[in-house]
């Protein structure tokens, strides 16, 4: 039996995956990926994500606005986000945060949106999926400031920043999720971050359809490929791939408390 894995972050609503969703989900199951979270990048797409999650027992979703889209969804309030989290399959908020690499939205609107999502996460107790790229200092500044107003549960998604940020975020109570980037030969700093993150704060993800891991680079990513990230993370931490699958799955259900634990994962306890 394959030890089950959770893909904590993918985008099943993106056309390259959604156009072959039965195949994507079948390949995931064959690889031992028995639960997936399809992550919101636009609140306006809530109904599309809801339909996917409701059609599949092993798919859950989040609600939120990616920083790329902060300008087009600047009107949403924390209260509106909170209202949408009432859906039983919404288990988190985001992805939200800061992206100063592309600056697809003005930075002040990204920061405002980030704080609104933090407020919603604080009030609901749901985890906040955080995107940060080339904005480490500002991300940490906002997180620290907002923690001072009341605790929330951060998840640093697709971690690709410097190791000092991983350390600071863990000190703040954050979980850290690693993607296929971890398998790249050039990802020395990301591997260093993985070495530093405690076992009980590790998650894995694909960010599919992006960032396919070795040996699938150049192809559209899919949830089945998260198994490759688990293997590399296991090597870094000095455990077996099966043990890392169990650890990251346990961590997922501890963080995403709203997600019911399927029997296949209960058997690992």
N, C-alpha and C positions, 0 to 999 in steps of 0.2 A: 504493500500500500504506500502511495506517495503521501508524505507529510503535507497537509494542506497549507497553503500560503494565502495571504490577503494582499491583493493589489489595492493599496490605500489611496491611489490617485490615478485616474485615467479619464479619458474624455470620450465616452461611448457615443455621445451625440454628434461628434465630428463625422463628416460624411465618409471619410476613408474607412472608419470602423462601422458606422451605422449602416452603410450600404451592404455590409456582409455580417451583420450582427449575429445571426445564428452560428455562422462559422467561427467568428471571434470567440463566442462564449463556449462553443464546443472544444476549441483548441485550448482555451483556458482551463476547462475542466480536465482535459487529458493531461495537462501539465501540473495538475494539483492546485490550480488557482480557483478556489471554490467560493470566493467572495470578492466583490469589486465595489469601489466607490467611484461613481462618475461625478466629476467635479464641475461645478458651475463656473462659467466665465462671464455670464450675463444673467442678471435676474430676469430679464425679458424672456429668457429661454426656459423658464421654470416648467412650463407645461410639457415641453419636449423631454426634459430630464425626468419629470414625473412619469410620463408615459413609459419610458424605458424601464424605470425602476419598478413600476407597478406590474409590468409584464414579466418580470424575472425575479424570482424569490431571492436570488443571490446577488442582486444589485441594489445598492443604496445610493443616495445622492446628497449634495450640499446645495446651499443657496448663497449666492454672492456675486460680486463684480470684480473681475480681474483688473489690475491697475491699468492695463492697456485700454480698458473700456470705461475708465472712471469718468471721463468727460461726457460720454453719452448716457451715463446712468447716475449723474450727479444729484438727481432729484430724490433718490430713494433715501428713506430714513431708517434708523435702527428699528423703529416700531414696525415698519412695513416688512423688514427682514424677519423680525421676530414672529410676526403673524404667519409667514410662510413656513417657519420651522415647526408649526403644529402638525404638518403632514408626518405620518408615522415613519416614513422612509427617509426623511431628512435627518441626517445624523451629525451634520456639521455645518459650519459657516465658512464661506470663502469659495474660491481662493481670492484673497485680497492682500494688499501690501503695496510695495513700491518697486517700480522698474525704471531705473534711470539710464539703462542701456539704450532702449529704444525711445523713451520719452513720448510714447504714443498719446498720452494724455498729459496736460500740464501738471507739474509736480505738486502744486498746491491742491489740485483736485484729487490727485492720488493720495496725498496725506490726509485730506478730509475724509475721503472714502474709507481709508484704512481705519481711522479712528471710529467711524460709524460702525464698521464691521466689528471692531473690538468691543464697542458698547453692546452690540447685539449678542456677541459671544459671552460677555460678562453677565448679561441679564438672563440668558437662557442656560448657561452652564455648558453649552456645546463647544466642542473644540473649534478653534479658528485655524484654517489652513492658510499659511502665510507664504506669499511669493515675494522674494527679494532678489534683485539683480543689480549689481553695481550701486547699491544703496544701503550698504551694511550699517554705516554709522547712523544714518537717519532712521533706519528701521529699528535699531537698538534704542535710539533716543526715544522714539514714539512708544515702543513697547515698555520701556522703563517708566516713562511718564504715566502711561495708562495703567500699569500695574499699581502705581501709587494711588490710583482712584478706586481700585478694587481688582481682585485677582480674576484672571481668565486663563484658558487653557490653550497655549500656542502649539502649533505643529509647523515646524520649518520644513516646507515641502521642497523636494528635489534639491537637496542641499548641494550647492556648488560654490559656496563662499569660502573665505579663509577660516582656518581652524579656531582662531580666537573668537569668532562670532558663534561657532558651535558651543564653545565653552561658556560664553556669556549667556547664551540662550538656555542652556541646560541649567545653569545656576538660577535662572529665572523660572524654572519649572517646565521648560519646553521639551517636547519630543522632537526628534530629528529624523526625517525620512530621506533615504537614499534611492536614487534612480539608476538607470543604465549608465550614467556618467561614471559611476564607480568602477565600471569594467574597462574604461578607456585607459590606454597606456599613459596618456598625458595627464591623467587626473591625480597627480601626486598629492596635491593639497587636499583634495576631497578624501583620498584614502587616509591621510593624516587625521582629518576630522573624524572619520569613521573609527579610527583607533581610539580617539579621545572620548567619544560619546559612550556613556554607560550602557550596559546591556539592556537595562530596563527602560531605556528611552529610544530604542531603535525601531524604525519602521522601514518598510520597503514599498516601492511604487514603480510604475512604468512611466507615468506622464504620457501614456500613449494617446495619440499616434506619434509623439515626438521621442527623440533620444533613444532609439533602439540600441540595446546593449550589444557588445561583442558576444557572439559571432554574427549578429543580425544587422550590424550597422549598414546604413544605406537603404534599409527597408522601412516601411511604416511600422512603428512599434505597436504591440498589442499585449494585452494582459498576460498571455501565456509566457511572454519573455521575462517576466519578473523573476522567474526561477534562476536566470543567469545572474541577476544582481544578488540574489540570496547566496549563491555559490561563492561569489567573490567576497561578499561581506563575511561569510563564514570563515573563509581563509584568513581574512584580516584579523578577525577576533579569535582565531584558533579553536573553532568548534566545527562540528559536521554541518553539512547543509541541512540535514533534517532537524538538527537542534536549532539552527538559526531560523528555519521556517517556524518552528514551534515558538521560539522567543518572540519573533516579530509579530506573529499572530496573537499571542497572549498580550503583548503590548498594545496592539490595535484595539482589542476588546476592552482593555483597561481604560484607554483614552476615549474611545468612541462608545461610551456606556449605553447609549440609546440603541445601538445595534444589537439585536438578539444574536446569541451565539449558537450557530447551527450545531447539530449533534456531532458532525465530523470533527469539529474543533473542540467540542467538549471532551471527546475521547482522548485528546492530547494532555489534558490537565493531570 
